[in-house]
Amino acid sequence: MEKRTPAWKTGCLHQVTPSEETPSRELHLSRERLSLLCPQLKALMSGDLVITVSPDWQALNLYAEPRWDILRRDLQALPTDNSEARRIQRRMLGNAIILSAEKTVVIPDTLVNYAGLVDAFDSPLWMIVFDDSNAELWPEHELKRLFSEAQWGKSPLIRFMRGEQVDHRGRSLNDILALDDFWLEHTHDYVQWLFPIDTPSRANLQAPVLNEADQQWFRRDPFLRFQHRRALDRMLRFCGLKRAEHIIEPREDLHPYRHIWLKRGGHNHLRITRMIRSLHLCHQPELARVVQQAFIEIGQARGYVQPQTIAFWRQATE
């Protein structure tokens, strides 16, 4: 089975609105409201649903259960010795959930995050209805991104940040974010991928250099900015800090013995400069200033960070 080129199908497009806000990232959709959009969607909403992630796009696929049963058997029959077949099986079979015919369609946060439907994107949702047994749920920003790709090519950096490509050592973004603090401390060629800036790295000659086209991708694509924040949150945790939106605070175990950025020098100070600078260049300047101020204040109050280091951190947003 060769790697295939995904094809577009023809369907009717309808904007949809979540039925209620929830404290978690679950997505709640009213079957009654969806049924009013078109006859095909009314039929789809009348019975049990199966929802899974798209094999190709940042979107969710919705199937009537009889349609899914056929597709599931086809997926299970794919050759397991082929990497592309295994990828499709992992995405579609591994993420499939069955929803009974209740009034509200509740999509769990795992699928919401996987498909880029998080509320923080401030992006409308669209339902593409193909027939009475199949539809797809898309965030608007992802549709716009796909339409713009014909004009804007994606660099290896952008593909890496979107989870579509690995770095120079074969590591994906998710691979790196899942590694432990010991690995993050003692490995020196990953931070340039997580936090690209516009100057070459002397520590990693294979690292990408942020160019103007990359910056425009970050400006246009909320999912890239979301991925950037995921990388930030992992590195903040590595540094003994935690973030809630634009508030950054120390964790209970913050101590110079465990978190050596609080000491007088070291490579982590350079990493922090890069993190601030990257957020500033990649169209999250307000967050960059929040990160900058947090490291300055906490570094002075809880550690031994020197004035010269603080000056570098201040310059990172200029």
N, C-alpha and C positions, 0 to 999 in steps of 0.2 A: 504494500500500500504506500504510494508516494504521498509526500506532503501536498495537500490539495490547496487550491485557491478558492476561498469561500466566495460563494455567489450570492448576489442580492435576489430576494424574492419580491413579488409584487403584493402589496397589501394596503389596507386603508389605515390612515394615521389619525389617532384621537388623543388629545391631551387628557391626562387623568390627574386627579388630586387625592392625596391621602385623606382618609376619612377622619382621622384624629391624630393628634400629637401624642407621642408616648415617651416616657422617660428614657427608655432604651432606644436602640437604633432599629427596632422592629418597624416594618412598614405595614400599615393597615389600609386596606382598600375595600370599599363597600361593593359587594356583588350587585346590589340593587342599582347603584349609580352606574357601574360598568355595563350592566344589562341594557341601560337606556341609550348607550352610544351607538349600537348597531345590532341588527338581528343575529349576525354571526357571534358577536360577543355575548349576547343574551343566551344563545345555545351553549356556548362554552362555560358560562357561569352557572348553568343549571345543574351541574353534577359535580362529582369529585374531580379535583385538579391535581396535576403533577407539575411542580415548578423545579427547574434546574437552571444551571448557568449555560450560557451560549458557549459552544465549542470554539468560537472565533472572535466574539465581540464582548465588550463590557456591557452585557445585557442579560436579561433573564428570559428563558423560554417557558411558555405556559402550554400545557397539553391537556386535553380531555383524557381521562384515564384509559379508555380503550385505545386511543391513538398512541399513548405512551407505551402500553403493553407491546404493541407491534414494534415501536422504535427500540424499546429496551431489548427485545430479542435480537434485533439487528445489531445493536451495539455489542451485546454479549458474544455475537458470532464473529466480531472483527478479529483478525489475526493478532494474537498476543505477542508474537515475536517481532512486531513492527512498532517502532517508537511513536509514530504519529497515531496509530490506532490506540495505543495505551494512553496517550495524552487525552484523546477524545473520551475514552472510557472513564478516565479519572475525573475529568471535568463534569461529564453529564451523568454518569451513573453514581459517582461519588458524592455529588451534591444534590441529588434528586430528593424531594420531599413530597409526600402526598397530603393534600388538604381536603378534608371532607366538606360536603356542601353546606357550610354554615354561612351566616349572613356576612361575615367579614373574612376577607382573605388576609391572613397574617403571614407575612414573609419575615423569617427570622433574620437577626442582625448579621449572621454569617453570610447569607446570600446577599443581603443589602450591601455589605462592604465589598463582597466579591464583584458585584456588578456596578460598583461606583454610584449607588443610589443614595448615599448618605445625605442627610439634610444639610450638612455644612456646605455642600456645593451650591445651595440656593439655585438649583437647576430644575426646571419643570420636568415632569415625567410624561412620556408618550407611549401609547400602546399601538403597536402595529398588528393589525388583525389580518390573518391570511385566509382563514376559513373558520368553520364552526368548531374546529378541534385544535387549533394552533394559533398562538399569538406570541408576541415578544414585548417585553417592557424595557424601555430605554430611557436613560437620562438625556436630556436635551444636549448637554455639553458633549456627550459622546457622539451623537448624530452629527453635530457641527464639526467635530474633529474629523470624522470620516469623510465628510464632504470637502473639508479643506485639504486633505492629504494629497489630492491631485495637484495642488499648487505648492504645498509645503512638504518637502521630503523630511524624513525623520533620521537624525543622526544616531550612531550607536548609543550615545548618552541618553537621548530621549527614549529610545527603545528599551534601554536598561531600566530607566526610572519607571516606565510603564509596565515593567515585568515581562516584556516581549523578547528580551535578549539578555545574555549573561555578560559578565565583565571579562577582562583579559585572562582571568584564571578560571573561567567557567562557573562563576558564582552568580546566582540571581540576587535581586534585591531582597526577596523573602528569605533566601538562604542566609544572607549576611545578617539580617535583622533577627534571625532566630539563634544566632551564635551567642556564646556566653561572654561575660565580662573579661575573663582571662584572654580569650581569643581577641576581643576588641582591643585590649591593651597592648598585646604583643604582636599584632599584625598591622602593617603600616601601609598597605597598598589598596585599602578599600574605601577610606574616608574621602578620597578624591572623587570617587564615583557617587557617593551619597551626597556630597556637598561640592558640586563643581563650581569653580570660579574662573575668571577670565585670564588667569596667568598660569603658565606651565608649572607643574610640580617637580621640584628637584628630587623628591623622594620616590616618585613613581613616573618614569618617563613614558609609560604606556597609558597614563591616566588621560581622560578627555579634558579638553580645555573648552570652557563655556564660550560660545560665540553668539553673535546677535540673533541668528536664526533660532538657536536653542532658547534664548531668552524670550523670544516671541512665542515659542511653544509654551513656556511656563505662563506667559501672560494669557494665552487663549485657552489653555486646557486646565480646568479645575482639578482634574484627576492627578495631573502631575504635581500640583501644589499640595494635594492631599498626600501623595506618596512622599513628598519632601518633608511634610510634617510627621509622617510615620518614622522616617529616618531620624528626624530631630528628637522625637520622643524616646527612641531607643538610646540615643547618645545622651540625652538628659538622664535617663535611668542609669546608664553607665557612670555618669558623673554624680550620682546620688541626689538627683533632683526629679521633680515631677511637674507636669504642666496640665492645667485645666484652662483650655482656650488661651487667653492672654495673661494668665497668672502662673508664674513659675515659683515653686517653693522647695525648700530642702526636704528630703526624706528623713525619717527618724534616725537612720543609721549613718547619716552624713558625717564623715570624720576624715581628717588628713591621712590616717593610717590606711583606710580603705580606698579613698578617692584622692589620688595623688595630684590631681590638678590643683588642690588646695595648697600644695607646697610651693616653694619659691620658683621653681622652674620645671622644664620638661616639655616633651613633645605634645602633651595634651593642651598646653596653652596655644600652640600653633593650630591644633585641631579646632579649638574654640573660636579662634580668629577666623578660620575657614568657614565654620558653621554660620557665624554671624554674617560674613561677607556673602556667602552663597544665598542665604535667605534674602538679603538686601538686593542682590542682582537678579534673583529669580522671582521677582514681583510679589514678595511678602515683606515689604520694608517695615511695616508696623511690628510684625512678629520678630523681625531681626532686632529692632530696638528693645523689645521686651526681653529677648534672650541676652542681648548685650548688657542691659541694666541688671538683670538677675545675676549674671556671672560676676559683674563688678561688685555689686552689693554683698552677695554671699561670699565671694572670694575674699573681700576685705574683713567681713564680720566673722567668718568661720575658719579662715585660712591665713596664708602668708603670701598672697599674690602681690607681686612687686609693682610699683608705679609704672615702670616701663612696659610691663605686660598689659596693664590697664590702658595705657596710651594706645597700644596696638589694637585692642578691642574697640576703643572709641573710634579709631580711624577706619575700622572695617565697614562702617555705614556711611562713609563720606564719598 
